[in-house]
Amino acid sequence: MIRTINIKEDVLITLQIVGDLSYAWEIVDSYTSIMQEGIKQDPSLVIKLRATFLKLSSALEIPLLRINQARSPDLVSVSQYYSGELVGYVRKVLHIIPETMFGLLARIVSLQTSVIKELPTRLDKDRLREYAQLEDRHEVAKLTHAVSVFTEGILMMKSTLVGIIRVDPKQLLEDGIRKELVKHIATALHNGLVFNPKAKTSELLGKLEALGKIMDGHRRSFEYIQDYVNIYGLKIWQEEVSRIISYNVEQECNSFLRNKVQDWQSVHQSKTIPIPKFPPIDNTSVNFIGRLARELIRITDPKTTVYIESMTAWYDAKTHNEIINLKFFSKVTKSVGTAGLTGLDRLFSFMIVTELQNYLNALQKGVLKDKAWLEMFSVVSKGLSPHSSIISNPGRFYSQYTSRAQRVWPQILDRVLKVGQMQLLRKHIAYELNISCKFDSKHLASALQTMNDALLAEIEAHYKDPTKPYPKESNPLLYELSTYLDWAGISNPYTKIYVTTKNLQYFSLLSFLFVVSQLPKLSYVKNIGSLISRRNQDPLDGVPFIVGIHTLLRQFHPQIRNQFLLYLGQYVKSHMEAAISGGGKATELPSEVITALHFLESFAHYSGITRKALAVHIPEPILDQYQTMSSS
């Protein structure tokens, strides 16, 4: 003690200079591979490395010395920066542990998915040896032991103060495992969902099944290993898979946004556990979620397929082979999970918004500004008023105006069919999400449904009596609940308002003339129960067409839809009157009337309009006659 007291200050300064490790800040990285190789051979080496990391933290003293002497307020922020850099280096060195673990885990995945048979609930004792697979199970046990030894090594390292940041070895291990998991899952999704757009038969189903097996293998092995590495495996799996998909959906949706969300702004991206970003494979999609959405759109194209609602499936228009049915979406869930299905739904919403905006902008800048068009609409509007009147010679009257716009109809049809097709896909996705939510978490599904119904009842009560409470704009309840409802599939895409619109003059008349121009191309097939194109040459499918028209009119005030129905009602009555005056029987409906009534029936079904509301526009006897004819 006396000798220690007598140490002179210059000796202490000399010791400090000799022991200063600031020079190692740059060159220490060249020793990283040696340290990692040592850890690989002997995981307990991590305990000795703790001293190295503590020594490295002394390198922070020189940069901070003058700042501290000057009593600068920047001391904390500079300390935070250098400590963060040092913790980053510690993570880099110790990342060899999760990296090696995942190398071993890959072999466990392979054995569990391809070699070891899953035990049935009931097993004959004669087949016990067949299912025992002792050698394979011994191999899995050896690999599992190797993984637990690596884990033990990092967990033996005590909690260490690196600069001003405390490093928890358990947290380091979890972050490392998350980082490796993210890398493997992101790579599997990127490589698994690559499609050939020129392929005659779609590769989608096969690719989804293959990806589903890979994801299931990773999940099962992760679930198996969690107890040996002392982590919450399922929690980590769900959080990271959801984060990867949400990030990719966000990046894919950037192409539809003016103010794009950059990597550093994303709430899903992390510096500690980064999500890898792959270069785009094709010119249209940014990543795998875009490729999946566009492949779905390609194979369910209304120009080449027929959607049959009673079968809830798409069929090839030429070969009549089934392309996609209701079970298909459960395969999507198995491969990309609930997060992937919700992400697809969100991406389709963005696509629908873009289609609607482009269509309405084109109308405002073109058709509804053109003098010739406006004059024609004015003449037609006068010719059709009052709406209770009957048009003499309706075939000639309507065709002379619809034929004038032959150039415009194909462009409108293309957009209407696209919107209708994506609405159908969204409806199927919502159904699959709702079914899986009820199956996996029935209490959550019931709670959300009850909360939604209660909130809607409160809002309706407020509009009837404004003195009753209503959530304020600052209240996040409606926004947060709608996110939950979307994830649980408790939503109806057909009732959504996608864009805000102005009341466009003659929009209902334009929509009516467009529908009338397309109705002759459709015919009702009783076996299918819907309208389909009369000829194969006409690229038109009834259900997406009707859903697309409904979605367009839904974006406007209900008055526009009522006006559209008035025009259609007048069209039906005029053709009926013309058929009777031409010598036809009052009990027989002309073909134009039958097609129009089938259209109206489907339109009312998707719009939620009652028969009573339809009877306002079309006489009850005609509806009764149509009902009798349809049921016979």
Residue pairs with C-beta under 8 A, 6 or more apart in sequence:
19 58
20 58
20 59
20 61
20 62
21 55
21 56
21 58
21 59
22 59
22 61
22 62
24 56
24 59
25 56
25 59
28 56
28 89
29 89
32 92
32 93
35 45
35 49
35 52
35 93
36 93
36 96
38 45
39 45
39 46
39 49
39 93
39 94
39 96
39 97
39 153
40 96
40 100
42 153
43 97
43 149
43 150
43 152
43 153
43 154
44 152
44 153
44 156
45 153
46 94
46 97
46 153
46 154
46 156
46 157
46 169
47 153
47 156
47 157
49 93
49 94
49 157
50 157
50 158
50 160
53 86
53 90
53 160
53 162
53 167
54 160
54 162
56 86
56 89
56 162
57 83
57 86
57 161
57 162
57 163
59 86
60 79
60 82
60 83
60 86
60 163
63 78
63 82
64 75
64 78
64 79
64 82
67 74
67 75
67 78
68 75
76 164
79 163
79 164
80 164
80 165
82 163
83 162
83 163
83 164
83 165
84 165
86 162
86 163
86 165
87 162
87 163
87 165
87 167
90 162
90 167
90 172
91 172
91 175
91 176
91 272
94 154
94 172
94 176
95 176
95 179
97 150
97 151
97 153
97 154
97 173
97 176
98 173
98 176
98 177
98 179
98 180
99 176
99 180
100 150
101 147
101 150
101 151
101 177
101 180
101 229
102 180
102 181
102 184
104 143
104 146
104 147
105 143
105 147
105 221
105 222
105 225
107 139
107 143
108 140
108 143
108 144
108 221
108 224
108 225
109 217
109 218
109 220
109 221
110 217
111 136
111 139
111 140
111 143
112 140
112 217
112 220
112 221
112 224
113 213
113 216
113 217
113 220
115 133
115 136
116 133
116 136
116 137
116 140
117 130
117 131
117 133
119 131
123 131
144 224
144 225
144 228
147 225
147 228
147 229
148 228
148 229
151 173
151 228
151 229
151 230
154 169
154 172
154 173
155 169
155 170
155 173
155 230
156 169
157 169
158 169
159 166
159 167
159 168
159 169
160 166
160 167
160 169
161 167
170 230
173 229
173 231
174 231
174 236
175 272
175 273
177 229
177 231
177 236
178 236
178 240
178 273
179 272
179 273
179 274
181 218
181 222
181 236
181 237
181 240
182 240
182 243
182 244
182 273
182 274
182 275
182 276
183 276
184 218
185 215
185 218
185 240
185 241
185 244
186 244
186 275
186 276
186 278
187 276
188 211
188 214
188 215
188 218
189 211
189 244
189 245
189 248
189 288
189 336
190 278
190 287
190 288
192 207
192 210
192 211
192 214
192 288
192 335
193 207
193 211
193 288
193 291
193 292
194 207
194 281
194 288
194 291
195 202
195 203
195 204
195 207
195 291
195 295
196 203
197 282
197 295
197 298
202 295
202 298
202 299
202 323
204 292
204 295
204 296
204 299
205 328
205 331
208 331
208 332
208 334
208 335
209 331
209 335
211 335
211 336
212 331
212 334
212 335
215 334
215 335
215 336
215 337
216 334
219 237
222 233
222 236
222 237
223 233
223 234
223 237
225 233
226 232
226 233
226 234
240 273
241 337
241 339
242 337
242 339
243 268
243 275
244 275
245 289
245 336
245 337
245 339
245 340
245 343
246 268
246 339
246 343
247 266
247 268
247 269
247 275
248 275
248 286
248 287
248 288
248 289
248 343
249 289
249 343
249 346
249 347
250 261
250 266
250 268
251 261
251 266
251 277
251 286
251 287
252 285
252 286
252 287
252 289
252 290
252 293
252 347
253 346
253 347
253 350
254 260
254 261
254 286
255 286
256 350
256 351
256 353
256 354
263 269
263 277
268 275
269 275
278 287
280 286
280 287
281 291
282 291
284 290
284 294
285 291
285 293
285 294
289 336
289 340
289 343
289 344
289 347
290 347
292 332
292 336
292 340
292 344
293 344
293 347
293 348
293 351
296 324
296 344
296 425
297 418
297 421
297 422
297 425
299 305
299 314
299 323
299 324
300 307
300 314
300 323
300 324
300 421
300 424
300 425
301 421
302 417
302 420
302 421
302 539
302 540
302 541
302 544
302 545
303 417
303 539
303 540
303 541
304 316
304 317
304 318
304 539
305 314
305 315
305 316
305 317
305 323
305 541
306 314
306 315
306 316
306 317
306 528
306 532
306 541
307 313
307 314
307 315
307 424
307 530
307 541
307 543
307 544
308 314
308 315
308 528
308 529
308 530
308 543
309 529
309 530
309 543
310 528
310 529
311 325
312 325
312 326
312 428
313 322
313 323
313 324
313 325
313 326
314 322
314 323
314 324
314 325
315 321
315 322
315 323
316 323
317 533
317 536
317 541
318 536
326 428
326 431
326 432
329 341
329 428
329 429
329 431
329 432
330 432
330 436
332 340
332 341
332 344
332 432
333 340
333 341
333 432
333 436
336 343
336 344
338 433
338 436
338 437
338 487
341 429
341 432
341 433
342 433
342 486
342 487
344 425
344 429
345 426
345 429
345 430
345 433
345 486
346 486
348 422
348 425
348 426
348 429
349 426
349 496
349 498
351 418
351 422
352 419
352 422
352 423
352 426
352 498
352 551
353 498
353 499
355 415
355 418
355 419
355 422
356 419
356 498
356 499
356 551
356 552
356 555
357 499
358 415
359 412
359 415
359 552
360 499
360 501
360 504
360 555
362 411
363 504
363 507
363 510
364 504
367 373
367 408
367 510
368 374
368 504
368 505
368 506
368 507
368 510
374 506
376 401
376 404
377 505
377 506
377 509
377 510
380 401
380 509
380 513
381 506
381 509
383 391
383 397
384 391
384 509
384 567
384 570
387 566
387 567
387 569
387 570
388 570
389 570
390 570
390 573
390 574
390 577
391 397
391 398
391 570
391 571
391 574
392 574
392 578
393 578
394 571
394 574
394 575
394 578
395 575
395 578
395 592
398 513
398 516
398 571
401 513
402 409
402 513
402 516
402 517
405 513
405 514
405 517
409 514
409 517
409 518
412 514
413 514
413 518
413 540
413 545
415 548
416 514
416 545
416 548
416 549
416 552
417 540
417 541
417 544
417 545
417 548
418 548
419 547
419 548
419 551
419 552
420 543
420 544
420 545
420 546
420 547
420 548
420 549
420 551
421 544
421 548
423 493
423 494
423 544
423 547
423 548
423 551
424 543
424 544
424 547
426 493
427 492
427 493
427 494
429 489
430 489
430 490
430 491
430 492
430 493
431 489
432 489
433 487
433 488
433 489
434 445
434 488
434 489
434 490
435 489
436 489
437 444
437 445
437 487
437 488
437 489
437 490
438 445
444 488
445 488
445 490
448 481
448 484
448 485
448 488
448 490
449 490
451 481
452 481
452 485
452 490
455 471
455 477
455 478
455 481
458 468
458 469
458 470
459 470
461 468
462 468
462 469
462 470
471 477
471 478
482 491
485 491
494 547
494 550
494 551
494 554
494 606
494 607
494 608
495 554
495 608
496 554
497 554
497 555
498 551
498 555
499 555
501 555
501 556
503 556
503 557
503 560
504 556
507 556
507 560
508 553
508 560
508 561
508 563
508 564
508 567
509 563
509 567
511 549
511 552
511 553
511 564
512 564
512 567
512 568
512 571
515 549
515 568
515 599
516 571
518 540
518 545
519 592
519 595
519 596
519 599
520 534
520 592
520 595
521 533
521 534
521 535
521 538
521 540
522 531
522 532
522 533
522 534
522 540
522 542
522 545
522 595
522 599
523 531
523 532
523 533
523 534
523 595
524 530
524 531
524 594
524 595
524 598
525 531
525 532
530 542
530 543
530 602
531 542
531 543
531 545
531 546
531 595
531 598
531 599
531 602
532 541
532 542
533 539
533 540
533 541
533 542
542 602
543 602
546 599
546 602
546 603
546 606
547 606
549 603
550 603
550 606
550 607
553 560
553 561
553 564
554 561
554 607
561 607
565 600
565 609
565 614
565 617
566 617
568 596
568 599
568 600
568 617
569 617
569 618
571 592
571 596
572 593
572 596
572 597
572 600
572 618
572 622
573 618
573 619
573 622
575 590
575 592
575 593
575 596
576 589
576 590
576 593
576 622
578 590
579 588
579 589
579 590
579 593
580 586
584 590
587 625
589 597
589 622
589 625
589 626
589 629
593 622
593 626
594 626
594 629
597 618
597 622
597 623
597 626
600 614
600 618
601 626
603 609
604 610
604 611
604 613
604 614
611 623
614 623
615 623
